[in-house]
């Protein structure tokens, strides 16, 4: 398989070889990204089995997820910038190696401490591999139409992988055991790493000396990790402790901003935020991804705890989502964006997401999957298939070439923060509503269903907020 190399003149080769190499590179980037995204969802369905086997308490079990999310979300911005400095291919391949090795450690874990530590290392590897991908896509596909197609493929893999992870988690846990949800990454990771080394074009970063702001790196990494920690642990601590940690987080962000304004070689060039498209797209993404993550988690709980589905059946119930997302993103997304423009396609997608969440807010205690879940699932999948590629294109169009890795890391960071925030807020609201009804003597299943209905209503309002923000901020060019 040929590689994307440069000609003696420094220009990339033209013709069929270059086109083939770029699309082969896209396949490699998607394969690496799919592995990290699958892992984020595949654990959810296996949690009861992990708890039973390793003896986790209820609060302790949450750290199987949190130990991954905190380094993943905290390091994305830093490793995105380091990818610009040391070379994005090096960062991507190193991330695949770390993630694959940590997956094996997770798979052979025999104690709580070993599993949590390995999950944290997985988060580091996932951040390294994920943070630079969008920047590499922008460099590979400079022509707008081809970039739109590439982003559609990449977004389809990401969105479909999330829902597919729920199915695989149930299937592997029920057919084998929970260890295999991690061990399955070993053959995938080896193949992806070998393909990345061979297919991806070598590139030289600008060097660590040209932008290694180590004090700034420490401040922003600490701030982002603390942000994710505050969000994912909101329901497990009292209000005073949460406010104290939130104040500390804000102080770290302020110190980082001051440092970047004064540093000779800042880690994060503050001029990035002058881009209305980049800043607005990241703000919209926080709201949209928060809605979608909340739906995935709470929707799965509704199907299991209210409708009574098994683990495997729950995973199967969500399969229409990745199928619809894949078909729509790959078949229609790029052409639709090319014809109607990214802004209009984004707004249409957000309208569908809002409608899907509003429809779910009516799901009753005696509901049916066919009438109460599937129509909303298809609306949400269609809306996300339209909105995500359009939003990604708008965000990356607001960044300069030399900032592409950093912009990619920023976009992925807001995705993690938005997902964590949506999951924490909606799950806390649902649990609070259910507990209140149970305290007043309500039956378990009706009380549980009402708690989920409240979460879905808040999700619908959040999606409507994303729609209003996108309509006001993302119109036109920078």
C-alpha positions as CSV (number, residue, x, y, z in Angstrom):
1,X,0.0,0.0,0.0
2,X,1.5,3.3,-1.0
3,X,2.0,6.2,1.4
4,X,1.3,9.8,1.0
5,X,4.7,11.2,0.5
6,X,6.0,14.5,-0.8
7,X,7.7,15.0,-4.2
8,X,11.2,16.4,-4.5
9,X,9.7,19.8,-4.9
10,X,7.9,19.6,-1.6
11,X,4.4,19.4,-3.2
12,X,2.2,16.4,-2.6
13,X,2.0,14.0,-5.6
14,X,-1.0,14.4,-7.9
15,X,-3.3,11.9,-9.5
16,X,-4.8,8.6,-8.5
17,X,-1.9,7.6,-6.1
18,X,-2.5,10.6,-3.9
19,X,-6.2,10.2,-3.8
20,X,-5.9,6.5,-2.8
21,X,-3.4,7.3,-0.1
22,X,-5.5,10.0,1.4
23,X,-8.6,7.8,1.6
24,X,-6.5,4.9,2.9
25,X,-5.2,7.3,5.6
26,X,-8.8,8.2,6.5
27,X,-9.6,4.5,7.0
28,X,-6.7,4.2,9.4
29,X,-7.7,7.3,11.3
30,X,-11.3,6.0,11.6
31,X,-10.1,2.6,12.8
32,X,-8.1,4.1,15.6
33,X,-10.8,6.4,16.6
34,X,-13.4,3.7,16.5
35,X,-11.4,1.7,19.0
36,X,-11.4,4.5,21.6
37,X,-15.0,5.4,21.0
38,X,-16.2,1.8,21.4
39,X,-14.4,1.6,24.7
40,X,-16.2,4.6,26.0
41,X,-19.6,2.9,25.6
42,X,-18.8,-0.8,25.7
43,X,-18.2,-0.6,29.5
44,X,-21.7,0.7,30.3
45,X,-23.6,-2.6,29.8
46,X,-20.9,-4.7,31.5
47,X,-20.8,-2.6,34.7
48,X,-23.0,-5.0,36.8
49,X,-20.8,-8.0,35.8
50,X,-17.6,-6.0,36.7
51,X,-19.2,-5.0,40.1
52,X,-20.1,-8.6,40.9
53,X,-16.7,-10.0,39.9
54,X,-14.4,-7.5,41.6
55,X,-16.6,-6.5,44.5
56,X,-17.0,-2.8,43.7
57,X,-19.3,-0.7,45.8
58,X,-21.9,1.5,44.0
59,X,-19.8,4.7,44.3
60,X,-16.6,2.8,43.6
61,X,-18.0,1.3,40.4
62,X,-18.4,4.8,38.9
63,X,-14.6,5.1,38.8
64,X,-14.4,2.4,36.2
65,X,-15.8,5.1,33.9
66,X,-14.5,8.2,35.6
67,X,-10.9,6.9,35.7
68,X,-11.0,6.9,31.9
69,X,-12.9,10.2,31.3
70,X,-10.8,12.4,33.6
71,X,-7.4,11.9,31.8
72,X,-9.1,11.6,28.5
73,X,-10.9,15.0,28.8
74,X,-8.1,16.6,30.7
75,X,-5.3,15.8,28.2
76,X,-7.0,16.4,24.9
77,X,-6.0,20.1,24.5
78,X,-2.4,19.5,25.7
79,X,-1.7,16.5,23.4
80,X,-3.5,18.3,20.5
81,X,-0.9,21.1,20.8
82,X,1.9,18.7,21.3
83,X,0.8,16.9,18.1
84,X,1.4,20.2,16.2
85,X,4.9,20.4,17.8
86,X,6.2,16.8,17.5
87,X,4.1,15.6,14.5
88,X,0.6,14.4,14.5
89,X,1.4,10.9,13.1
90,X,3.8,10.4,16.0
91,X,1.2,11.4,18.5
92,X,-1.5,9.2,16.9
93,X,0.6,6.1,16.7
94,X,2.0,6.5,20.2
95,X,-1.6,6.9,21.4
96,X,-2.7,3.7,19.7
97,X,0.2,1.8,21.4
98,X,-0.6,3.2,24.8
99,X,-4.3,2.5,24.5
100,X,-3.8,-1.0,23.2
101,X,-1.4,-2.0,26.0
102,X,-3.7,-0.5,28.6
103,X,-6.6,-2.4,27.2
104,X,-4.7,-5.7,27.8
105,X,-4.1,-4.6,31.4
106,X,-7.8,-3.9,31.8
107,X,-8.7,-7.3,30.4
108,X,-6.4,-9.2,32.8
109,X,-7.3,-7.1,35.8
110,X,-8.0,-9.1,39.0
111,X,-8.5,-6.3,41.5
112,X,-10.3,-2.9,41.7
113,X,-7.1,-0.9,41.9
114,X,-5.5,-2.6,38.8
115,X,-8.6,-2.0,36.7
116,X,-9.0,1.6,37.7
117,X,-5.2,2.3,37.1
118,X,-5.3,0.6,33.7
119,X,-8.5,2.6,32.8
120,X,-6.6,5.8,33.6
121,X,-3.8,4.8,31.2
122,X,-6.4,4.0,28.6
123,X,-7.7,7.5,29.0
124,X,-4.2,8.9,28.3
125,X,-3.8,6.8,25.2
126,X,-7.3,7.6,24.0
127,X,-6.5,11.3,24.3
128,X,-3.2,11.0,22.4
129,X,-4.9,9.2,19.5
130,X,-8.1,11.3,19.4
131,X,-6.8,14.8,19.8
132,X,-4.9,15.1,16.5
133,X,-7.3,13.3,14.1
134,X,-9.4,16.3,12.9
135,X,-6.2,18.3,12.3
136,X,-4.9,15.4,10.2
137,X,-8.1,15.3,8.2
138,X,-7.9,19.0,7.5
139,X,-4.3,18.5,6.2
140,X,-5.2,15.5,4.1
141,X,-8.3,17.0,2.5
142,X,-7.8,20.7,1.8
143,X,-10.5,20.9,-0.9
144,X,-13.9,21.7,0.8
145,X,-16.1,19.1,-0.8
146,X,-13.6,16.3,-0.1
147,X,-13.2,17.5,3.4
148,X,-16.9,17.4,3.9
149,X,-17.0,13.8,2.7
150,X,-14.1,12.8,4.9
151,X,-15.7,14.4,8.0
152,X,-19.0,12.7,7.2
153,X,-17.2,9.3,7.1
154,X,-15.3,10.1,10.3
155,X,-18.4,11.4,12.1
156,X,-20.3,8.3,11.0
157,X,-17.7,6.1,12.5
158,X,-17.7,8.1,15.7
159,X,-21.4,8.3,16.1
160,X,-22.1,4.7,15.0
161,X,-19.3,3.4,17.2
162,X,-20.9,4.9,20.3
163,X,-24.1,3.0,19.8
164,X,-22.3,-0.1,18.5
165,X,-20.4,-0.2,21.8
166,X,-23.6,-0.7,23.8
167,X,-24.4,-3.7,21.7
168,X,-20.9,-5.3,21.8
169,X,-20.7,-4.7,25.5
170,X,-23.9,-6.7,26.1
171,X,-23.0,-9.4,23.6
172,X,-19.4,-10.0,24.8
173,X,-20.4,-9.9,28.5
174,X,-23.2,-12.3,28.0
175,X,-21.4,-14.7,25.6
176,X,-18.0,-14.7,27.3
177,X,-17.3,-12.4,30.2
178,X,-16.5,-8.7,30.9
179,X,-12.7,-9.2,30.4
180,X,-13.3,-9.5,26.6
181,X,-14.7,-6.0,26.3
182,X,-11.1,-4.9,26.8
183,X,-9.2,-7.8,25.3
184,X,-11.0,-7.3,21.9
185,X,-8.9,-4.1,21.5
186,X,-5.7,-6.1,21.2
187,X,-6.0,-7.4,17.7
188,X,-7.8,-4.2,16.6
189,X,-5.0,-2.0,18.1
190,X,-2.2,-4.0,16.5
191,X,-3.7,-3.9,13.1
192,X,-4.5,-0.2,13.4
193,X,-1.0,0.6,14.6
194,X,0.7,-1.3,11.8
195,X,-1.5,0.3,9.2
196,X,-0.9,3.8,10.7
197,X,2.9,3.3,10.6
198,X,2.7,2.2,6.9
199,X,-0.1,4.4,5.5
200,X,0.0,7.8,7.3
201,X,2.4,10.3,5.8
202,X,5.4,11.2,7.9
203,X,5.3,14.8,9.0
204,X,7.6,17.1,11.0
205,X,6.2,19.2,13.7
206,X,7.6,22.6,14.5
207,X,9.5,21.3,17.5
208,X,8.9,21.4,21.2
209,X,11.0,24.5,21.6
210,X,8.6,26.5,19.4
211,X,5.6,26.2,21.7
212,X,6.1,24.2,24.8
213,X,4.6,26.4,27.5
214,X,5.0,23.9,30.4
215,X,3.5,26.1,33.1
216,X,0.5,26.7,30.9
217,X,0.3,23.0,30.1
218,X,0.1,22.2,33.8
219,X,-2.6,24.8,34.5
220,X,-4.9,23.8,31.6
221,X,-4.4,20.0,32.2
222,X,-5.2,20.5,35.8
223,X,-8.2,22.7,35.0
224,X,-9.7,20.3,32.5
225,X,-9.2,17.2,34.6
226,X,-10.7,19.0,37.6
227,X,-13.6,20.0,35.4
228,X,-14.4,16.5,34.4
229,X,-13.9,15.3,38.0
230,X,-16.4,17.9,39.2
231,X,-18.9,17.0,36.6
232,X,-18.8,13.2,36.9
233,X,-18.8,13.3,40.7
234,X,-21.6,15.8,41.2
235,X,-24.1,13.3,42.5
236,X,-21.7,11.8,45.0
237,X,-20.7,14.9,47.0
238,X,-22.6,17.7,48.8
239,X,-23.2,21.1,47.3
240,X,-20.6,22.9,49.3
241,X,-17.8,20.6,48.1
242,X,-19.0,20.9,44.6
243,X,-19.0,24.7,44.7
244,X,-15.5,24.7,46.3
245,X,-14.1,22.4,43.5
246,X,-15.9,24.5,40.8
247,X,-14.3,27.7,42.2
248,X,-10.9,26.1,42.1
249,X,-11.5,25.0,38.5
250,X,-12.5,28.5,37.6
251,X,-9.3,29.9,39.3
252,X,-7.2,27.5,37.3
253,X,-8.8,28.6,34.0
254,X,-8.3,32.2,34.8
255,X,-4.6,31.6,35.7
256,X,-4.2,29.8,32.4
257,X,-5.8,32.6,30.4
258,X,-3.5,35.2,32.1
259,X,-0.5,32.9,31.4
260,X,-1.4,32.6,27.7
261,X,-1.8,36.3,27.3
262,X,1.7,36.9,28.7
263,X,3.7,33.9,27.5
264,X,6.2,34.4,24.7
265,X,5.2,30.9,23.3
266,X,1.7,30.1,24.6
267,X,0.3,26.6,24.6
268,X,-3.1,27.9,23.4
269,X,-3.1,31.0,21.2
270,X,-6.0,33.0,22.5
271,X,-6.6,34.3,18.9
272,X,-8.3,31.0,18.3
273,X,-11.3,32.3,20.3
274,X,-11.6,35.3,18.0
275,X,-13.0,32.9,15.5
276,X,-16.8,33.1,15.9
277,X,-17.2,29.8,14.0
278,X,-14.7,27.9,16.2
279,X,-15.9,29.3,19.5
280,X,-19.6,29.1,18.6
281,X,-19.3,25.5,17.3
282,X,-17.6,24.4,20.5
283,X,-20.4,26.0,22.6
284,X,-23.1,24.4,20.4
285,X,-21.3,21.0,20.7
286,X,-21.3,21.1,24.5
287,X,-25.1,21.4,24.5
288,X,-25.8,18.9,21.6
289,X,-23.4,16.2,22.9
290,X,-24.7,16.7,26.4
291,X,-28.2,15.9,25.1
292,X,-27.0,12.9,23.1
293,X,-24.9,11.3,25.8
294,X,-27.8,11.8,28.3
295,X,-30.1,10.1,25.8
296,X,-27.7,7.1,25.3
297,X,-27.4,6.5,29.0
298,X,-30.9,7.2,30.2
299,X,-32.5,5.6,27.2
300,X,-30.6,2.4,27.9
301,X,-31.8,2.5,31.5
302,X,-35.4,3.1,30.5
303,X,-35.3,0.1,28.2
304,X,-33.8,-2.1,30.9
305,X,-35.5,-0.9,34.1
306,X,-38.9,0.1,32.8
307,X,-39.4,-2.1,29.7
308,X,-37.5,-5.0,31.3
309,X,-35.0,-5.7,28.4
310,X,-31.9,-7.9,29.1
311,X,-28.4,-6.7,28.5
312,X,-28.1,-8.2,25.0
313,X,-31.6,-7.2,24.0
314,X,-30.9,-3.6,25.2
315,X,-27.8,-3.5,23.0
316,X,-29.8,-4.9,20.1
317,X,-32.6,-2.3,20.6
318,X,-30.1,0.5,20.0
319,X,-28.6,-1.0,16.8
320,X,-30.9,1.0,14.5
321,X,-29.1,4.2,15.6
322,X,-25.6,3.3,14.2
323,X,-27.2,1.8,11.1
324,X,-29.2,5.0,10.4
325,X,-26.3,7.3,11.3
326,X,-23.9,5.3,9.0
327,X,-26.2,5.2,6.0
328,X,-27.2,8.9,6.3
329,X,-23.7,10.3,7.0
330,X,-22.0,8.2,4.3
331,X,-24.8,8.5,1.7
332,X,-26.2,11.9,2.1
333,X,-24.4,14.1,4.6
334,X,-21.6,15.5,2.4
335,X,-23.9,16.1,-0.6
336,X,-26.5,17.7,1.6
337,X,-24.0,20.1,3.1
338,X,-22.6,20.9,-0.3
339,X,-26.0,21.7,-1.6
340,X,-27.6,23.5,1.3
341,X,-24.7,24.7,3.3
342,X,-23.4,23.5,6.7
343,X,-25.4,26.0,8.7
344,X,-28.8,25.0,7.3
345,X,-28.0,21.3,7.7
346,X,-26.9,21.8,11.3
347,X,-30.1,23.7,12.1
348,X,-32.2,20.9,10.6
349,X,-30.3,18.3,12.5
350,X,-30.8,20.1,15.8
351,X,-34.6,20.5,15.1
352,X,-34.8,16.7,14.8
353,X,-32.7,16.1,17.9
354,X,-35.1,18.4,19.9
355,X,-38.1,16.6,18.5
356,X,-36.7,13.2,19.4
357,X,-36.0,14.2,23.0
358,X,-39.5,15.8,23.3
359,X,-41.0,12.6,22.0
360,X,-39.1,10.5,24.6
361,X,-40.3,12.8,27.4
362,X,-43.7,11.1,26.9
363,X,-42.4,7.5,27.3
364,X,-44.7,6.0,30.0
365,X,-44.2,3.2,32.6
366,X,-46.3,0.8,30.4
367,X,-44.6,1.9,27.2
368,X,-43.5,-0.1,24.2
369,X,-40.2,-0.1,22.4
370,X,-41.8,0.0,19.0
371,X,-44.1,3.0,19.7
372,X,-42.3,4.9,22.5
373,X,-38.6,4.4,21.8
374,X,-37.9,3.5,18.2
375,X,-39.4,6.6,16.6
376,X,-37.5,8.9,18.9
377,X,-34.3,6.8,18.4
378,X,-34.6,7.3,14.6
379,X,-35.3,11.0,14.9
380,X,-32.2,11.4,17.1
381,X,-30.0,9.3,14.8
382,X,-31.1,11.3,11.8
383,X,-30.6,14.6,13.5
384,X,-27.2,13.7,14.8
385,X,-26.2,12.3,11.3
386,X,-27.0,15.7,9.9
387,X,-25.7,18.0,12.6
388,X,-22.4,16.4,13.6
389,X,-20.5,16.6,10.3
390,X,-21.9,20.1,9.6
391,X,-20.8,21.3,13.1
392,X,-17.3,19.7,12.8
393,X,-16.8,21.4,9.4
394,X,-17.8,24.8,10.8
395,X,-15.5,24.4,13.8
396,X,-12.4,23.4,11.8
397,X,-13.0,26.0,9.1
398,X,-12.4,28.6,11.8
399,X,-8.9,27.4,12.5
400,X,-5.7,28.2,10.7
401,X,-3.5,25.3,9.3
402,X,-0.8,25.8,12.0
403,X,-3.5,25.6,14.7
404,X,-5.4,22.6,13.3
405,X,-4.1,20.1,15.9
406,X,-4.9,22.5,18.7
407,X,-8.4,23.2,17.3
408,X,-9.0,19.4,16.9
409,X,-8.0,18.9,20.6
410,X,-10.3,21.7,21.7
411,X,-13.2,20.3,19.7
412,X,-12.7,16.9,21.2
413,X,-12.3,18.4,24.7
414,X,-15.7,20.2,24.5
415,X,-17.2,16.9,23.3
416,X,-16.0,15.1,26.4
417,X,-17.0,18.0,28.7
418,X,-20.4,18.2,27.1
419,X,-21.0,14.5,27.3
420,X,-19.9,14.3,31.0
421,X,-22.0,17.4,31.9
422,X,-25.1,16.1,30.1
423,X,-24.7,12.7,31.7
424,X,-24.2,14.1,35.2
425,X,-27.0,16.6,35.0
426,X,-29.7,14.4,33.4
427,X,-28.9,11.3,35.5
428,X,-28.9,13.4,38.7
429,X,-32.3,15.0,37.8
430,X,-33.8,11.6,36.9
431,X,-32.6,10.0,40.2
432,X,-33.8,13.0,42.3
433,X,-37.2,12.9,40.7
434,X,-37.5,9.1,41.2
435,X,-36.3,9.2,44.8
436,X,-38.8,12.0,45.6
437,X,-41.7,10.0,44.2
438,X,-40.7,6.8,46.0
439,X,-40.5,8.8,49.3
440,X,-44.1,9.8,48.8
441,X,-45.2,6.2,48.3
442,X,-45.1,5.8,44.5
443,X,-44.4,2.4,42.9
444,X,-40.9,1.7,41.6
445,X,-41.5,1.4,37.9
446,X,-43.9,4.4,37.5
447,X,-41.5,6.5,39.6
448,X,-38.5,5.5,37.6
449,X,-40.3,6.3,34.3
450,X,-41.3,9.7,35.6
451,X,-37.7,10.4,36.6
452,X,-36.5,9.5,33.0
453,X,-39.3,11.7,31.5
454,X,-38.0,14.7,33.4
455,X,-34.5,14.0,32.2
456,X,-35.7,13.8,28.6
457,X,-37.7,17.0,28.9
458,X,-34.5,18.8,30.1
459,X,-32.6,17.2,27.3
460,X,-35.2,18.6,24.8
461,X,-34.7,22.1,26.3
462,X,-30.9,21.7,26.0
463,X,-31.2,20.7,22.4
464,X,-33.5,23.7,21.7
465,X,-30.8,25.9,23.3
466,X,-28.2,24.5,21.0
467,X,-30.5,25.2,18.1
468,X,-31.0,28.9,19.1
469,X,-27.3,29.4,19.7
470,X,-26.4,27.9,16.3
471,X,-29.0,30.0,14.5
472,X,-27.6,33.2,16.1
473,X,-23.9,32.6,16.1
474,X,-22.9,30.3,13.3
475,X,-24.5,32.0,10.3
476,X,-22.1,33.2,7.5
477,X,-18.3,33.3,7.5
478,X,-15.8,34.5,10.1
